[in-house]
């Protein structure tokens, strides 16, 4: 059974297990399983990498999907993540701004130096919560939603995510978790907030720092 954190006639918030597609597609998808479990239609409005897990929101009507999509375009959907890196960032907190190019054929993003066709600006803020044994626990707020953004921005600075073989992080489960979503309800406009911590390896090794990080929200626009 999938863990459903909240649902009403307009939206559904759940925990995405790692390994499932966040949108409809071959090989098993989260929307498909949610339709069977919750009944009714499920409309994806944002994405999460297949290998990642954590909090996601889905619309249950076309009108709600349009409203949530508009909120995302307006920057009203706040997203924060936890990740475990090889090594640690040079500064304990800060903002990364890059130009990213996504190669659809290879399904891989690259940091590039100049603006050209297909290149998009990417920005995130981060704070290091703990560091030990050659790795660090970092909390991240996305200001843009580019493909593989967190993964490539940290990897380009020599600190790839654990388990991220595509970007130099080696084998194993990808250490990326959607920890917090805050959004306006598509009908009432009420601000909703949902957060959950990951469990198991490699998260458990950080113990109290992980729990403490649940209440460490990052400021919009930088740390």
C-alpha positions as CSV (number, residue, x, y, z in Angstrom):
1,X,0.0,0.0,0.0
2,X,1.2,3.5,-0.8
3,X,1.4,6.0,2.0
4,X,-1.2,8.7,1.3
5,X,-0.6,11.8,3.5
6,X,-3.7,13.8,2.4
7,X,-6.5,13.6,-0.1
8,X,-9.7,15.4,-0.9
9,X,-11.8,15.9,-4.1
10,X,-9.1,18.2,-5.6
11,X,-5.7,16.8,-4.7
12,X,-3.8,13.9,-3.2
13,X,-0.5,14.0,-1.4
14,X,1.6,10.8,-1.0
15,X,5.0,9.4,-0.5
16,X,6.6,8.2,-3.7
17,X,8.7,5.0,-3.3
18,X,12.0,5.0,-5.1
19,X,11.9,3.0,-8.3
20,X,8.5,4.2,-9.5
21,X,7.9,6.6,-12.4
22,X,6.3,9.8,-11.1
23,X,4.3,10.2,-14.3
24,X,2.5,7.6,-16.5
25,X,4.9,5.4,-18.4
26,X,6.0,1.8,-19.0
27,X,7.4,-0.3,-16.2
28,X,5.1,0.7,-13.4
29,X,4.1,4.2,-12.4
30,X,2.9,6.0,-9.3
31,X,-0.2,7.5,-10.9
32,X,-1.3,4.0,-12.1
33,X,-1.0,2.6,-8.6
34,X,-2.7,5.6,-7.0
35,X,-5.7,5.2,-9.4
36,X,-6.1,1.6,-8.2
37,X,-5.6,2.4,-4.5
38,X,-7.5,5.7,-4.2
39,X,-10.0,5.4,-7.1
40,X,-10.7,8.1,-9.7
41,X,-8.3,10.0,-11.9
42,X,-4.8,11.2,-11.0
43,X,-3.2,14.1,-12.8
44,X,0.6,14.6,-12.5
45,X,1.6,18.3,-12.0
46,X,5.3,17.9,-11.2
47,X,8.1,15.3,-11.4
48,X,10.5,13.4,-9.2
49,X,13.3,11.3,-10.6
50,X,12.5,7.6,-10.8
51,X,15.3,6.7,-8.4
52,X,14.3,9.3,-5.8
53,X,11.5,9.1,-3.2
54,X,9.5,11.4,-1.0
55,X,6.5,13.8,-0.9
56,X,4.6,14.4,-4.1
57,X,1.2,16.1,-4.9
58,X,-1.2,15.0,-7.6
59,X,-4.4,16.7,-8.9
60,X,-7.7,14.8,-8.9
61,X,-9.5,16.9,-11.4
62,X,-8.5,18.8,-14.6
63,X,-9.4,22.1,-12.9
64,X,-7.2,21.3,-9.9
65,X,-4.4,20.3,-12.3
66,X,-4.6,23.7,-14.1
67,X,-4.6,25.6,-10.8
68,X,-1.6,23.7,-9.4
69,X,0.3,24.0,-12.7
70,X,-0.3,27.8,-12.6
71,X,0.9,27.9,-8.9
72,X,4.1,26.1,-10.0
73,X,4.7,28.5,-12.9
74,X,4.2,31.4,-10.4
75,X,6.7,29.9,-7.9
76,X,4.1,29.2,-5.3
77,X,5.0,25.5,-4.9
78,X,7.9,25.3,-2.4
79,X,10.0,22.2,-2.7
80,X,12.8,21.1,-0.3
81,X,14.9,18.0,-0.5
82,X,17.4,16.0,1.5
83,X,20.5,14.5,-0.1
84,X,23.7,12.7,0.9
85,X,26.8,13.8,-1.0
86,X,30.2,12.3,-1.5
87,X,32.4,14.8,0.4
88,X,31.0,18.1,1.5
89,X,30.3,21.5,-0.2
90,X,33.1,24.0,0.0
91,X,30.8,26.4,1.9
92,X,28.4,25.1,4.6
93,X,25.5,26.9,3.0
94,X,24.9,29.0,-0.1
95,X,23.3,29.3,-3.5
96,X,24.2,27.5,-6.8
97,X,23.4,29.2,-10.1
98,X,24.2,27.5,-13.4
99,X,23.2,27.2,-17.0
100,X,22.0,23.6,-17.7
101,X,21.6,21.8,-21.0
102,X,19.6,18.6,-21.0
103,X,20.5,15.9,-23.6
104,X,17.2,14.1,-24.2
105,X,18.9,11.3,-26.1
106,X,21.2,10.4,-23.2
107,X,18.7,11.6,-20.5
108,X,21.5,13.6,-18.9
109,X,22.0,17.2,-18.0
110,X,25.2,19.2,-18.2
111,X,26.5,22.5,-16.8
112,X,27.5,24.8,-19.7
113,X,29.2,28.2,-19.8
114,X,27.0,30.2,-22.3
115,X,23.4,30.6,-23.2
116,X,22.2,29.0,-26.4
117,X,19.3,26.9,-27.7
118,X,18.0,24.5,-25.1
119,X,20.0,26.0,-22.2
120,X,18.0,27.0,-19.1
121,X,19.0,28.8,-15.9
122,X,19.0,26.7,-12.7
123,X,19.2,27.9,-9.1
124,X,19.1,26.2,-5.7
125,X,19.9,27.0,-2.1
126,X,21.5,24.5,0.3
127,X,22.5,24.1,3.9
128,X,24.8,21.4,5.2
129,X,23.3,19.7,8.2
130,X,26.0,17.2,9.1
131,X,29.2,15.6,7.7
132,X,31.0,12.4,8.6
133,X,33.0,9.5,7.1
134,X,33.5,11.3,3.8
135,X,29.9,12.2,3.2
136,X,27.5,15.0,4.1
137,X,23.8,15.5,4.7
138,X,22.5,18.5,2.8
139,X,19.0,20.2,2.7
140,X,18.2,21.8,-0.6
141,X,15.5,24.3,-1.8
142,X,14.9,24.4,-5.5
143,X,14.2,27.8,-7.1
144,X,13.9,26.2,-10.6
145,X,12.8,22.8,-11.6
146,X,15.3,21.5,-14.2
147,X,15.8,17.9,-15.1
148,X,18.3,16.2,-12.7
149,X,19.0,19.7,-11.4
150,X,20.2,18.8,-7.8
151,X,22.2,15.9,-9.1
152,X,24.1,17.7,-11.8
153,X,24.7,21.0,-9.8
154,X,26.3,19.2,-6.9
155,X,28.2,16.7,-9.2
156,X,29.6,19.6,-11.2
157,X,31.3,20.8,-8.0
158,X,32.9,17.5,-7.1
159,X,30.2,16.4,-4.6
160,X,27.9,13.9,-6.4
161,X,25.0,12.3,-4.6
162,X,25.6,8.9,-3.2
163,X,24.2,6.2,-5.5
164,X,24.0,8.5,-8.5
165,X,25.9,6.4,-11.1
166,X,24.8,8.7,-13.9
167,X,26.7,11.7,-12.4
168,X,29.6,10.0,-10.7
169,X,28.1,9.0,-7.4
170,X,28.7,5.3,-7.7
171,X,26.3,2.3,-7.3
172,X,23.5,1.9,-4.8
173,X,20.2,3.6,-4.1
174,X,20.1,7.3,-5.0
175,X,20.4,9.5,-1.8
176,X,17.7,12.0,-2.9
177,X,14.5,12.6,-1.0
178,X,11.6,15.1,-1.4
179,X,11.3,16.1,2.2
180,X,8.8,19.1,2.0
181,X,6.1,20.5,-0.2
182,X,4.1,23.6,0.5
183,X,1.4,24.8,-1.9
184,X,-1.9,26.7,-2.1
185,X,-5.0,24.5,-2.2
186,X,-6.3,24.6,-5.8
187,X,-9.9,25.4,-4.6
188,X,-9.7,27.2,-1.2
189,X,-6.2,28.8,-1.6
190,X,-5.3,27.7,1.9
191,X,-1.6,27.1,2.3
192,X,-0.8,23.4,2.8
193,X,2.5,22.0,4.1
194,X,3.6,18.4,4.1
195,X,6.9,16.9,5.2
196,X,8.3,13.5,5.8
197,X,11.8,12.2,6.6
198,X,13.5,9.3,4.8
199,X,14.4,6.1,6.6
200,X,17.1,3.4,6.3
201,X,20.5,3.7,4.7
202,X,22.2,6.1,4.1
203,X,20.0,8.4,6.0
204,X,20.1,6.6,9.4
205,X,23.8,7.2,9.8
206,X,23.1,11.0,10.4
207,X,20.6,10.4,13.2
208,X,19.8,13.5,15.1
209,X,21.0,15.8,12.3
210,X,18.3,14.3,10.0
211,X,15.5,14.9,12.5
212,X,16.7,18.4,13.3
213,X,16.9,19.2,9.6
214,X,13.1,18.7,9.3
215,X,12.6,22.0,11.0
216,X,15.4,23.8,9.0
217,X,13.6,25.5,6.2
218,X,15.7,27.5,3.8
219,X,15.0,31.1,2.9
220,X,13.7,31.9,-0.6
221,X,16.5,33.2,-2.9
222,X,19.5,32.0,-0.9
223,X,20.8,30.8,2.4
